[in-house]
Structures are given as C-alpha cells and as structure tokens.
Amino acid sequence: MIEYVCEYVVKEEARGQFELAYGPGGAWSKLFAGCPGYRGTTLLRDTVNLQRYLAIDLWDTETQQEQMLAGRQAEYAGLDATLAGWIECRTELGTYRVLAEATVRPGARPGRTQVGEAHRLSRRTTR
C-alpha cells in the first residue's frame, strides 16, 4: 500500500468548507470512490496552527493512483481549481510506502503481566 501526503494551509474563513470537502464523504473522497485501489483519505489538522492540514490518500498501488489521475484528469483538475480558492499554500510531500513490519505496538503497562492484561481486556470487551 502507498500513501500520498499533501500539506495545505487553508484560509481562516474557508476552514469549514475545506474540512467538509476533504473530510469523510466529501467531494475529494467521492471523486476517487469508484477507482480501483482507492482505500480512503485521512484529513489531519495541526493542533497548534489550525489553518494547517495534512491530507493522506491511501491506495493499494502507485500505479492505480496514477491511472486514476490519467483517467479522471478533467474531474480532478476541476475539483482542484474549485478548492484552490480556499487554500493559501499547497505542498505535495510525496508518496510513501506503508511498511507493516515497521508498525510499533505498545506493550503491557509496567506492573502488569501479559496474562493479567489479556484477562483485563477480555473483561472489558465482554461487559
């Protein structure tokens, strides 16, 4: 899997519109929804600079993303032009490969055994 990452600095007065367009069910994800290999878009907002966002598009392969861009170039350009009025700055940060083997999972909390932790978690999910 690959993730295409883009940073946006959005005009203060357009933040709500931007979040609707790039958020779940928005125009951005609807454009890609029927495309083979598209797995969704994650929109992140900076916790300090509320005008700064990251949009992360998840695709099975880079080839599928490129095919979408080639096949829907007019639709993509039209949507991009519409959204451009809300954006002060756009920076394409690149395409990244997901490395499942690099995923870090938290261990048990100090003072708890693996068996005790598993028992505590199973009680929590069965209540």
Secondary structure, 3 states (H helix, E strand, C coil): CEEEEEEEEECHHHHHHHHHHHCCCCHHHHHHCCCCCEEEEEEEECCCCCCEEEEEEEECCHHHHHHHHHHCHHHHHHHHHHHHCCEEEEEEEEEEECCHHHCCCCCCCCCCCHHHHHHHHHHHHHC
